[in-house]
Amino acid sequence: MSFLYFARHGQTVWNVENKICGKTDIALTEAGHLQAIELGKKIKTDNIKIDEILYSPLIRAADTARHIHEQTGIPMKMEPLLVEQCFGKYEATPRDNPDFFEARQCFVDSYNGGESMLHLAQRIYNLLDRLKNDGKTYLLVAHGGIARVVNSYFFDMTNEEYGKFKLENCEILRYEF
């Protein structure tokens, strides 16, 4: 039996401003850096056994993973498949935009140049299928959209539950393969 841990990156300016980050490369705030350092300390203090950190190539996740690595010594590697979903025309717009909420209900919508939920799920499910058979325990450091897909891999969810699922900045979850 192996485990998978998932952590969302630390806080960004666009998180504070309630904007959709998506694939836009937004840096951590000072608070986000501190959150990541604290998460690394928690992993070390709680003696959580992790073989490797895989992280999204976006700077907010890469910096979060780096801070965790600095606190724990856990090896880390960039995983391109963990990049956040591209929300096309909705990136940098308010997260509570009713048009965005409606578009997210259609899992085949690519948001005029973005990536559909179905394509995102295929990408992340393929990664998880690959990881579950190698006997390692991973920490994935990525994004809110990726967190939804990972959660749906392990648990049945309605469309409404999927849409409402939220992981706070630097929150960590544990899953069992």
C-alpha positions in Angstrom: 0.0 0.0 0.0 1.3 3.4 -0.9 0.3 6.9 -0.1 0.0 10.2 -2.0 0.1 13.6 -0.4 -1.2 16.7 -2.1 -0.5 20.3 -1.1 -1.7 23.5 -2.7 0.9 26.3 -3.3 1.2 29.2 -0.9 -0.8 32.5 -1.2 -0.4 34.7 -4.3 -1.5 38.3 -4.9 -4.2 37.0 -7.2 -5.5 34.7 -4.5 -5.8 37.8 -2.2 -7.5 39.8 -5.0 -9.9 36.9 -5.7 -8.6 36.5 -9.3 -8.4 33.3 -11.4 -4.7 32.4 -11.7 -5.0 29.4 -13.9 -1.9 28.8 -16.0 -0.7 32.5 -15.5 2.6 32.4 -13.7 1.9 34.4 -10.5 4.5 34.5 -7.7 3.9 33.9 -4.0 3.3 36.8 -1.6 5.5 37.1 1.5 2.7 35.3 3.4 2.8 32.5 0.8 6.5 32.0 1.3 6.0 31.8 5.1 3.1 29.3 4.6 5.3 27.1 2.5 8.1 27.2 5.1 5.6 26.3 7.9 4.3 23.4 5.8 7.8 22.1 5.4 8.3 22.4 9.2 5.0 20.6 9.8 5.9 17.7 7.5 9.3 17.3 9.3 7.8 17.7 12.8 5.0 15.2 12.1 7.5 12.8 10.6 5.5 12.4 7.4 7.4 9.9 5.3 7.7 11.2 1.7 10.1 9.8 -0.9 9.8 12.6 -3.4 8.2 15.9 -4.1 6.8 16.4 -7.6 5.8 20.0 -8.3 4.1 22.1 -11.0 6.5 24.2 -13.2 4.6 27.4 -12.2 6.6 29.6 -9.9 4.1 29.6 -7.1 4.2 25.8 -6.8 8.0 25.6 -7.5 8.8 28.0 -4.7 6.4 26.2 -2.3 8.1 22.9 -3.1 11.6 24.5 -2.7 10.7 25.8 0.8 9.4 22.3 1.8 12.5 20.7 0.4 14.7 23.2 2.4 12.9 22.3 5.6 12.8 18.5 5.0 15.5 17.5 2.7 13.0 15.5 0.6 14.2 15.3 -3.0 12.1 17.3 -5.5 11.5 17.2 -9.2 9.4 19.3 -11.5 6.5 17.5 -13.1 5.1 19.3 -16.2 1.8 17.4 -15.9 1.0 19.2 -12.7 0.7 22.7 -14.3 -2.6 24.3 -13.5 -5.6 24.2 -15.9 -5.6 27.0 -18.4 -8.9 28.9 -18.0 -8.5 30.8 -21.3 -10.5 34.0 -21.4 -11.2 33.8 -17.6 -7.7 34.1 -16.3 -7.1 37.2 -14.3 -10.9 37.8 -14.0 -12.8 37.6 -10.6 -13.1 34.1 -9.3 -16.8 34.7 -8.4 -17.7 35.7 -11.9 -21.1 34.0 -12.7 -20.1 33.4 -16.3 -17.1 31.5 -15.2 -19.2 29.5 -12.7 -21.6 28.6 -15.5 -18.8 27.6 -17.9 -17.2 25.3 -15.3 -20.4 23.3 -15.3 -19.6 22.1 -18.8 -16.7 19.7 -18.5 -15.9 19.9 -22.3 -15.7 23.7 -22.4 -12.2 25.0 -23.1 -12.9 28.6 -22.2 -11.9 30.0 -25.6 -8.3 28.9 -25.7 -8.0 27.1 -22.4 -8.1 23.5 -21.3 -11.4 21.5 -20.7 -12.0 19.7 -17.4 -12.0 16.4 -19.3 -8.5 17.1 -20.8 -7.3 18.1 -17.4 -8.7 15.0 -15.7 -7.1 12.8 -18.4 -3.7 14.4 -17.8 -3.8 14.1 -14.0 -5.4 10.6 -14.0 -2.7 9.3 -16.3 -0.1 10.8 -13.9 -1.7 9.2 -10.9 -2.0 5.8 -12.6 1.7 5.9 -13.3 2.6 6.9 -9.7 0.4 4.4 -7.9 2.4 1.4 -9.2 5.9 2.4 -8.3 5.8 1.9 -4.5 6.9 5.4 -3.6 5.1 8.0 -1.5 4.9 11.3 -3.2 4.0 14.8 -2.3 2.4 16.7 -5.2 2.7 20.4 -4.9 0.3 22.1 -7.3 -2.9 24.1 -7.6 -6.6 24.2 -6.7 -7.8 22.9 -10.0 -5.4 20.0 -9.8 -6.5 19.3 -6.2 -10.1 18.9 -7.5 -9.0 16.3 -10.0 -6.8 14.4 -7.6 -9.7 14.3 -5.0 -12.0 13.0 -7.7 -9.6 10.2 -8.6 -9.8 8.9 -5.0 -13.5 9.7 -4.2 -16.7 9.7 -6.1 -18.0 13.3 -6.4 -21.1 14.9 -7.9 -20.5 17.7 -10.4 -21.6 20.1 -7.6 -19.2 18.6 -5.1 -16.4 18.7 -7.7 -17.1 22.4 -8.4 -17.2 23.3 -4.7 -14.1 21.4 -3.6 -11.5 23.7 -2.3 -8.1 23.3 -0.8 -6.6 26.3 1.1 -3.1 27.6 0.4 -0.5 25.2 1.8 -3.2 22.8 3.1 -2.0 19.2 2.7 -4.2 16.1 2.2 -3.3 12.4 2.3 -4.6 9.7 -0.1 -4.2 6.0 -0.1 -3.7 4.1 -3.4 
